[in-house]
Amino acid sequence: MLRGTGDGGGSGASAALPELQARVDELEAKLARATARADAADEKAEHLLDTLPIFLAEIDRDWRITAVRGRLLDLLGRPPEAFVGKRYSEHVPGAVFRDHHGRVAPMTSLPPRAFAGETVVGTLEVRGLHYDYRVSPRRDRAGTVVGFFVTAFDSTEHRALEGKLRQSQKMEAIGQLAGGVAHDFNNLLTVILCCAEEMEEELAAVASPLAEGVGEILGAAERARELTRQLLAFARKQDAVPVALDVNAVVLGCEKMLRRVVGENVEVEARLEPGLAPVLCDPGLLEQVIVNLAVNAKDAMPEGGRLLIETRSGTGDTPPETAEDGGGGAPTAWVRLLVGDNGVGLTPEAKLHLFEPFFTTKEMGRGTGLGLATVHGIVAQSGGHIQVTSRPGEGTTFEISLPTTDKLPTAAAVYKPGRPVIRGMELVLVVEDDSRVRAATVRALESAGYEVVVAANGIEALAIQPGELARVKLLLTDVIMPGHMSGVAIAASLTARHPTLRVLYVSGHAEDALLYRRVLDPGVEFLSKPFTSSSLLGRVRNVLDA
């Protein structure tokens, strides 16, 4: 408190004392509030330093550590006492210390703020973790360098995400390439397959020695078709027909084939949980997944071993991600399909690249490197996830999680072409812009007894005489056509005039199969290129008789 002294003329000063005292009290209150805010700010700063995933060290001019902070101390499993008072060079590799010393130390002998870019940045790996660090000079009020700050951030997860992004972009680029070349490649394969099949049958009928060679051509074309399908499955653009199915039934259905695939020195064991909910998946593609994993397991057990196929149900969040996929999502009911072996196992490096196309751990000449990439593409296309657990010498287990569906399991109505020619006499309109595919298609149909009228595009198709058009029982049209009229538009125009006209779409574009299978009316069929003469004739007969 302020006290007044004297009398008489001091009465005016005494009168001012209460006002002055009030002002002092106000200033003291403000100072107290400012101090409290400063203390709170300091407390927050201290809290941030102790909780942020960083490592902060103060270093003096002699390169001794004077203070350390940050949550990374806990992650490193070392207390502050392990750093304070020690030389900086004791905690970083020699090359890193020499680099820092050579670049930062000269700042101590130069005028203040002589460097525009005076911060040293880099990356350091410690115990398998990656850290991004920054070393910058610590200055006093006069600007003189009195030491250094070293700040390190744990960048392990960030680098992993960057790696996944680069991998995803690479896989997307390859997928676009696969989808882009598929159309032209499938047209070529259609011609080869149709012509080779016809030649093989004719040569075999006359016991020609050339029939064996044509059979080899046909087999090579079939393998080329399978390779294209694998690329499209990897690109998630495979022509899929998802139906509600019982995973156990698919496993049991291909178990006999699996025993032939893996050989006699590999024991096949199935542990199937009864009463599994159905999943929505293409049965042929799911079978392809199982077979590919079984072949992969066989190659991992050259001396023999055990192949275990297991199913089980589960409910929970989206499964954790693999090297390619990301997890996290709403709780979902899943069916788990596990395919495991007790073979040689995988190295950590191999696991990182496992689902990349053309990556393989097999020796030259064995496999294409597309098996697991195909598996990954099929699982992802079916809305599922895949994980792999493996260690060198301890075997490998692939766990596939597929979301369940409320639909009842149904048997997939898949036409399996046979070699016997399926004949007919109906008039078929073929609309195909590729002349070679058009000729092969017409030849196959006419050899089976059908009448055929052809058109290269929509304009030619709609220009056919009304009397002849009225006799057409089936429109066989490519989906993507030159000009402004697609196969769907052609079909819409013709069926408007002739409601009983049946339609069979064909295309080598994988996107067409996925798109038009969703939007076309029930009963309208789709045949993917490449196809053989027998598969074409079988599908034509099925559509006409439906």
Stockholm file with secondary structure:
# STOCKHOLM 1.0

chainA/1-546         MLRGTGDGGGSGASAALPELQARVDELEAKLARATARADAADEKAEHLLDTLPIFLAEIDRDWRITAVRGRLLDLLGRPPEAFVGKRYSEHVPGAVFRDHHGRVAPMTSLPPRAFAGETVVGTLEVRGLHYDYRVSPRRDRAGTVVGFFVTAFDSTEHRALEGKLRQSQKMEAIGQLAGGVAHDFNNLLTVILCCAEEMEEELAAVASPLAEGVGEILGAAERARELTRQLLAFARKQDAVPVALDVNAVVLGCEKMLRRVVGENVEVEARLEPGLAPVLCDPGLLEQVIVNLAVNAKDAMPEGGRLLIETRSGTGDTPPETAEDGGGGAPTAWVRLLVGDNGVGLTPEAKLHLFEPFFTTKEMGRGTGLGLATVHGIVAQSGGHIQVTSRPGEGTTFEISLPTTDKLPTAAAVYKPGRPVIRGMELVLVVEDDSRVRAATVRALESAGYEVVVAANGIEALAIQPGELARVKLLLTDVIMPGHMSGVAIAASLTARHPTLRVLYVSGHAEDALLYRRVLDPGVEFLSKPFTSSSLLGRVRNVLDA
#=GR chainA/1-546 SS CCCCCCCGGGHHHHHHHHHHHHHHHHHHHHHHHHHHHHHHHHHHHHHHHHHSSEEEEEEETTSBEEEEESTHHHHHTCCGGGTTTSBGGGSSCHHHHHHHHHHHGGGGGSCTTCCSSCCEEEEEEETTEEEEEEEEEEECTTCCEEEEEEEEEECHHHHHHHHHHHHHHHHHHHHHHHHHHHHHHHHHHHHHHHHHHHHHHHHHHTTCTHHHHHHHHHHHHHHHHHHHHHHHHHTTCCCCCCEEECHHHHHHHHHHHHHHHHCTTEEEEEEECTTCCCEEECHHHHHHHHHHHHHHHHHHCTTCEEEEEEEEEEEESCCCCCSSCCCCCSCEEEEEEEEEECSSCCCHHHHHTTTSTTCCSSCTTSCCSCHHHHHHHHHHHTTCEEEEEECTTSCEEEEEEEEBCSSCCCCCCCCCCCSSCCCCCCEEEEECSCHHHHHHHHHHHHHTTCEEEEESSHHHHHTSCHHHHHHEEEEEEESSCSTTCCHHHHHHHHHHHCTTCEEEEEESCHHHHHHHHHHSCTTCEEEESSCCHHHHHHHHHHHHHC
#=GC SS_cons         CCCCCCCGGGHHHHHHHHHHHHHHHHHHHHHHHHHHHHHHHHHHHHHHHHHSSEEEEEEETTSBEEEEESTHHHHHTCCGGGTTTSBGGGSSCHHHHHHHHHHHGGGGGSCTTCCSSCCEEEEEEETTEEEEEEEEEEECTTCCEEEEEEEEEECHHHHHHHHHHHHHHHHHHHHHHHHHHHHHHHHHHHHHHHHHHHHHHHHHHTTCTHHHHHHHHHHHHHHHHHHHHHHHHHTTCCCCCCEEECHHHHHHHHHHHHHHHHCTTEEEEEEECTTCCCEEECHHHHHHHHHHHHHHHHHHCTTCEEEEEEEEEEEESCCCCCSSCCCCCSCEEEEEEEEEECSSCCCHHHHHTTTSTTCCSSCTTSCCSCHHHHHHHHHHHTTCEEEEEECTTSCEEEEEEEEBCSSCCCCCCCCCCCSSCCCCCCEEEEECSCHHHHHHHHHHHHHTTCEEEEESSHHHHHTSCHHHHHHEEEEEEESSCSTTCCHHHHHHHHHHHCTTCEEEEEESCHHHHHHHHHHSCTTCEEEESSCCHHHHHHHHHHHHHC
//
